[in-house]
């Protein structure tokens, strides 16, 4: 069993978890500001890949995991899996940027509400993990929510499902990789850096890049590095120190904030959309309650 942590460390971990999910939730505001400056989702993705590698490398050095990175680079299978996960997370970044900068922040939030439920279903189908009755109810409510969202939009919520699927498959692959969070993230950023840097350089040579157009654009683009890596580091640190039941509640802070941003931006919220989110939120509550019940006996034993 892990060593018990102090009350002060537990509070710090809770604040860290809340902070990282708030940062993820507020990211559309930063991306939308960049979009208003004329920076396309493709260019933002390129800069995100380019500048993240430096911050991810700093995390590896701080954690003393340089030897693990070198070991991964000598293992073709592990490197291949991390390359595939890099492509998935890069695709997830691009889809999210397209969504929030083209008036689809509500659809993006729906995707991240669905994702934990999709992860649970994937665990059942791929890893033979048992799904409880509460889990079945949660997934069923999410499916009904997606159906109503399809009726509200007039077409399937493609962006929502694409965000949920790419992150779900990303999680599945990372589950198979024997690498710590910091080392794995650094390798993924390393894989994405070359195409990201090449695209950024091409845009600059074509006179279409925004890196040198103004000091504000330069600062915002550099900010993409810590904005990508810092929340993940905060999550990794807090996840080892607070119960899963707490994380199950906290992980929905991000899409809830994004939902509020979408409403504030005036995105259409019809009655059918309200019904859709009602079913999704009901599934989320059932999921979170199931996670709380699952960890409660462990908390009682620890007490």
Secondary structure, DSSP 8 states (H G I E B T S, - for coil): ------HHHHHHHHHHHHHHHHHHHHHHHHHHHHHHTT--HHHHHHHHHHHHHHHHHHHHHHHT-HHHHHHHHT-HHHHHHHHHHHHHHHHHHHHHHHHHTTT-HHHHHHHHHHHHHHHHHHHHHHH-----HHHHHHHHHHHHHHHHHHHHHTS--HHHHHHHHHHHHHHHHHHH----HHHHHHHHHHHHHHHHHHHHHHHHHTT---TTT-HHHHHHHHHHHHHHHHHHHHHHHHHTTS-HHHHHHHTTHHHHHHHHHHHHTT----HHHHHHHHHHHHHHHHHHHHHHHHHHHHHHHH-
